[in-house]
């Protein structure tokens, strides 16, 4: 094999890690704003505590380990915000702190820091919180009843999956109970468009993952297309597909790898919803495919730049 490297100048890409994380943070602001409006000050407190804890834990770890302090790359801030948006507004302050500390110290830093973690930190922390304090994690009380539709049961679960009265319009506008960041699908879609337009993420994983949930709900659940669409818009499918499944570190590199990854996550979500005791499966669907990502990349290797194919012998 021969590797050819051209001389300068080389192409410069302005999308640094800091810039990418800033774009993700901006994309999360609409859904965070709707969540705070819908749930009030408790939601804002959860988000602020989660973000502050994440940044502080990363700062302290890097100081103690005598590493360069990189909290200005926005990655810890984004992790804290995503985790906070995955919590109900009724989550106690200590739960937000434990979740953020676990995400940064255990899932991220113990494995080498940004770029070396094999699980999405915020999602892994959510799974631990869900297993440890299920009652707190499935609470869906809200403090602004006028924002929600009176016909939707707001105290059933952390997702509106059990709310059969929820319409597509209510789901899009966020007039349903849920975690802070998952209620308003229109705000999530606005963030998705921003990330695609700025080149921060590809459309592939979010579109294929949500499409897979819709298709497998039709095939496995045996429901109508409208019911399958409502199921796809319910819970954290859209939020997970846009902001967590697209994590660079824990998702495949190749286009076909991303297709397999997204379809696998969609299938697992539907299987958990249909046959599991837990009404939502987004957390485990994405985490299981995070674990499968190295295997997918191994069997679908990228084209090596600079490699010259040998001419076939006649």
C-alpha positions as CSV (number, residue, x, y, z in Angstrom):
1,X,0.0,0.0,0.0
2,X,1.3,3.5,-0.9
3,X,0.2,6.6,0.9
4,X,0.5,9.9,-0.9
5,X,0.3,13.2,0.9
6,X,0.1,16.4,-1.1
7,X,2.0,19.5,-0.3
8,X,0.5,22.6,1.3
9,X,-1.9,24.4,1.2
10,X,-4.4,22.1,2.8
11,X,-8.1,22.8,3.2
12,X,-9.0,24.5,6.5
13,X,-12.3,23.6,8.1
14,X,-13.7,26.3,10.4
15,X,-15.9,23.8,12.3
16,X,-13.7,23.3,15.4
17,X,-14.9,21.3,18.4
18,X,-15.7,24.6,20.1
19,X,-17.7,25.8,17.2
20,X,-19.6,22.5,16.8
21,X,-20.5,22.5,20.4
22,X,-21.6,26.1,20.3
23,X,-23.9,25.3,17.3
24,X,-25.4,22.3,19.3
25,X,-25.9,24.6,22.3
26,X,-27.7,27.2,20.1
27,X,-29.8,24.4,18.6
28,X,-30.9,23.3,22.0
29,X,-32.1,26.8,23.1
30,X,-35.6,26.7,21.4
31,X,-36.6,23.4,23.2
32,X,-35.0,24.6,26.4
33,X,-37.0,27.9,26.2
34,X,-40.3,26.1,25.6
35,X,-39.5,23.7,28.4
36,X,-38.9,26.6,30.8
37,X,-42.0,28.4,29.7
38,X,-44.2,25.3,30.0
39,X,-42.8,24.1,33.4
40,X,-41.7,27.3,34.9
41,X,-38.8,28.1,37.3
42,X,-38.3,24.5,38.5
43,X,-37.3,23.6,34.9
44,X,-34.9,26.5,34.7
45,X,-33.3,25.4,38.0
46,X,-32.8,21.9,36.8
47,X,-31.1,23.1,33.7
48,X,-28.8,25.5,35.4
49,X,-27.8,23.0,38.1
50,X,-27.1,20.3,35.5
51,X,-25.0,22.6,33.3
52,X,-23.1,24.2,36.3
53,X,-22.3,20.8,37.7
54,X,-21.0,19.4,34.4
55,X,-18.7,22.3,33.8
56,X,-17.4,22.3,37.4
57,X,-16.7,18.5,37.4
58,X,-14.8,18.8,34.1
59,X,-12.8,21.8,35.4
60,X,-11.9,20.0,38.7
61,X,-11.0,16.7,37.0
62,X,-8.6,18.4,34.5
63,X,-7.1,20.5,37.3
64,X,-6.5,17.5,39.6
65,X,-5.2,15.3,36.7
66,X,-3.0,18.2,35.6
67,X,-4.5,18.3,32.2
68,X,-5.2,21.3,30.0
69,X,-8.5,22.9,31.1
70,X,-10.8,22.7,28.2
71,X,-14.1,23.8,29.6
72,X,-14.2,26.6,27.0
73,X,-14.9,24.0,24.2
74,X,-18.5,24.0,25.4
75,X,-18.7,20.1,25.4
76,X,-19.3,19.9,29.2
77,X,-21.9,22.7,29.0
78,X,-23.8,20.9,26.2
79,X,-23.7,17.6,28.1
80,X,-25.2,19.3,31.1
81,X,-27.9,20.9,29.1
82,X,-28.8,17.7,27.3
83,X,-29.0,15.8,30.5
84,X,-31.1,18.6,32.1
85,X,-33.5,18.5,29.2
86,X,-33.9,14.7,29.7
87,X,-35.1,15.2,33.3
88,X,-38.6,16.1,34.5
89,X,-39.0,19.6,35.9
90,X,-39.9,17.9,39.3
91,X,-36.4,16.3,39.5
92,X,-34.7,17.3,42.8
93,X,-31.6,19.4,42.6
94,X,-29.3,16.6,43.9
95,X,-30.5,14.3,41.0
96,X,-29.3,16.8,38.4
97,X,-26.0,17.1,40.2
98,X,-25.4,13.3,40.5
99,X,-26.4,12.8,36.8
100,X,-24.1,15.5,35.5
101,X,-21.2,14.3,37.7
102,X,-21.7,10.7,36.5
103,X,-21.8,11.9,32.9
104,X,-18.6,13.9,33.0
105,X,-16.5,12.0,35.5
106,X,-17.4,8.3,34.9
107,X,-18.6,8.2,31.3
108,X,-16.4,10.9,29.7
109,X,-13.2,11.5,31.7
110,X,-12.5,8.0,33.0
111,X,-12.4,6.8,29.4
112,X,-10.0,9.5,28.3
113,X,-12.1,12.6,27.9
114,X,-13.8,14.1,24.8
115,X,-13.5,11.7,21.8
116,X,-12.7,8.6,23.8
117,X,-16.0,7.8,25.5
118,X,-17.9,4.9,24.0
119,X,-21.3,5.9,25.3
120,X,-23.2,9.2,25.1
121,X,-22.5,10.8,28.5
122,X,-25.8,12.5,29.0
123,X,-27.8,9.4,27.9
124,X,-25.7,7.0,30.1
125,X,-26.3,9.3,33.0
126,X,-30.1,9.3,32.3
127,X,-30.1,5.5,32.2
128,X,-28.4,5.4,35.6
129,X,-30.8,7.9,37.1
130,X,-33.8,6.0,35.7
131,X,-32.6,2.7,37.2
132,X,-31.8,4.3,40.5
133,X,-34.7,6.7,41.1
134,X,-37.5,5.6,38.8
135,X,-40.2,7.4,40.7
136,X,-38.5,10.8,40.4
137,X,-37.6,10.1,36.7
138,X,-41.2,9.3,35.7
139,X,-42.8,12.3,37.4
140,X,-44.5,14.7,35.0
141,X,-46.0,17.4,37.1
142,X,-46.1,20.8,35.6
143,X,-46.6,24.3,37.0
144,X,-48.2,26.1,34.0
145,X,-51.6,24.3,33.5
146,X,-52.8,26.9,31.0
147,X,-50.1,25.9,28.5
148,X,-51.2,22.3,28.4
149,X,-54.4,21.0,26.9
150,X,-56.9,20.1,29.6
151,X,-57.8,16.8,27.8
152,X,-54.3,15.4,28.2
153,X,-53.5,13.4,31.3
154,X,-50.4,15.1,32.8
155,X,-49.6,12.8,35.7
156,X,-49.3,9.4,34.1
157,X,-45.7,9.0,33.0
158,X,-42.6,10.9,31.9
159,X,-43.8,10.6,28.3
160,X,-47.2,11.1,26.7
161,X,-47.2,7.6,25.4
162,X,-50.1,6.7,27.6
163,X,-52.0,9.8,26.7
164,X,-54.3,8.5,23.9
165,X,-56.0,11.9,23.6
166,X,-52.9,13.7,22.5
167,X,-53.1,14.9,18.9
168,X,-50.3,15.5,16.4
169,X,-50.8,19.3,16.8
170,X,-50.5,19.0,20.6
171,X,-47.4,17.0,20.2
172,X,-45.8,19.4,17.8
173,X,-46.6,22.4,20.0
174,X,-45.6,20.8,23.3
175,X,-49.0,20.8,24.9
176,X,-48.4,17.4,26.5
177,X,-46.5,16.3,29.6
178,X,-43.0,15.0,29.5
179,X,-39.4,15.8,30.4
180,X,-38.3,19.4,30.0
181,X,-36.8,19.0,26.5
182,X,-39.0,16.5,24.8
183,X,-42.5,18.1,25.0
184,X,-42.3,20.6,22.0
185,X,-41.4,18.8,18.7
186,X,-41.6,22.0,16.7
187,X,-38.7,23.4,18.8
188,X,-36.7,20.2,18.3
189,X,-37.3,20.4,14.5
190,X,-36.1,24.0,14.5
191,X,-32.9,22.9,16.2
192,X,-32.5,20.0,13.7
193,X,-32.8,22.4,10.7
194,X,-30.2,24.7,12.3
195,X,-27.7,21.9,12.8
196,X,-28.2,20.6,9.3
197,X,-27.9,24.0,7.6
198,X,-24.7,24.8,9.6
199,X,-23.2,21.4,8.7
200,X,-23.0,20.4,12.3
201,X,-24.8,17.0,11.7
202,X,-26.0,15.0,8.8
203,X,-29.8,14.5,8.2
204,X,-29.2,10.8,7.9
205,X,-29.4,9.5,11.5
206,X,-32.3,11.7,12.7
207,X,-34.4,11.1,9.6
208,X,-33.8,7.3,9.3
209,X,-34.1,6.7,13.1
210,X,-37.5,8.5,13.3
211,X,-38.6,6.8,10.1
212,X,-37.6,3.4,11.4
213,X,-39.7,4.0,14.6
214,X,-42.7,4.9,12.4
215,X,-42.2,1.9,10.1
216,X,-41.6,-0.7,12.8
217,X,-44.5,0.7,14.8
218,X,-46.7,0.0,11.8
219,X,-45.3,-3.5,11.2
220,X,-44.9,-4.7,14.8
221,X,-47.7,-2.7,16.5
222,X,-50.2,-3.3,13.8
223,X,-51.6,0.2,14.1
224,X,-52.9,2.8,11.7
225,X,-50.4,5.3,10.0
226,X,-51.8,8.1,12.2
227,X,-51.3,6.1,15.4
228,X,-47.8,5.3,14.2
229,X,-47.0,8.9,13.6
230,X,-48.3,9.9,17.0
231,X,-46.2,7.2,18.6
232,X,-43.1,8.5,16.7
233,X,-43.8,12.0,17.9
234,X,-44.4,10.8,21.5
235,X,-41.8,10.6,24.2
236,X,-38.1,11.3,23.4
237,X,-37.8,9.8,20.0
238,X,-37.3,13.1,18.1
239,X,-35.1,14.7,20.8
240,X,-32.9,11.6,21.0
241,X,-32.6,11.2,17.3
242,X,-31.5,14.9,16.8
243,X,-29.3,15.6,19.8
244,X,-28.1,12.3,21.2
245,X,-28.0,9.7,18.4
246,X,-25.9,12.1,16.3
247,X,-23.0,12.3,18.8
248,X,-19.8,12.1,16.7
249,X,-17.9,9.9,19.1
250,X,-20.6,7.3,19.7
251,X,-22.1,7.0,16.2
252,X,-20.7,5.3,13.0
253,X,-18.6,7.2,10.6
254,X,-19.7,5.8,7.2
255,X,-23.0,6.6,5.6
256,X,-24.1,2.9,5.5
257,X,-22.9,2.5,9.1
258,X,-25.2,5.4,10.1
259,X,-28.1,3.7,8.3
260,X,-27.6,0.5,10.2
261,X,-27.1,2.4,13.4
262,X,-30.3,4.4,13.0
263,X,-32.4,1.5,11.9
264,X,-31.2,-0.6,14.8
265,X,-32.0,2.1,17.3
266,X,-35.5,2.5,15.9
267,X,-36.1,-1.2,16.0
268,X,-35.0,-1.5,19.6
269,X,-37.2,1.4,20.7
270,X,-40.3,-0.2,19.1
271,X,-39.5,-3.6,20.6
272,X,-39.2,-2.1,24.1
273,X,-42.3,-0.1,23.7
274,X,-44.3,-3.1,22.4
275,X,-43.0,-5.9,24.6
276,X,-41.3,-4.3,27.6
277,X,-42.7,-3.1,30.9
278,X,-41.2,0.4,30.4
279,X,-43.3,2.6,28.1
280,X,-40.3,4.3,26.5
281,X,-37.1,2.8,24.9
282,X,-35.2,5.7,23.4
283,X,-32.5,5.7,26.1
284,X,-31.7,2.0,25.7
285,X,-32.1,1.9,22.0
286,X,-29.4,4.6,21.4
287,X,-27.1,3.2,24.1
288,X,-27.2,-0.3,22.7
289,X,-26.3,1.0,19.3
290,X,-23.5,3.1,20.8
291,X,-22.0,-0.1,22.0
292,X,-22.4,-1.6,18.5
293,X,-20.8,1.3,16.8
294,X,-17.2,0.0,16.9
295,X,-18.3,-3.2,15.4
296,X,-20.3,-1.4,12.6
297,X,-17.3,0.7,11.8
298,X,-15.0,-2.3,11.7
299,X,-17.1,-4.1,9.1
300,X,-17.8,-1.0,7.1
301,X,-14.4,0.7,6.9
302,X,-13.9,4.1,5.3
303,X,-12.0,4.7,2.1
304,X,-8.4,5.4,2.9
305,X,-7.3,8.8,1.5
306,X,-4.2,8.7,-0.6
307,X,-4.5,5.0,-1.4
308,X,-3.9,4.2,-5.0
309,X,-5.6,1.1,-6.4
310,X,-3.4,-1.3,-8.2
311,X,-4.3,-1.8,-11.8
312,X,-5.9,-5.2,-12.6
313,X,-3.8,-7.5,-14.5
314,X,-5.0,-8.5,-17.9
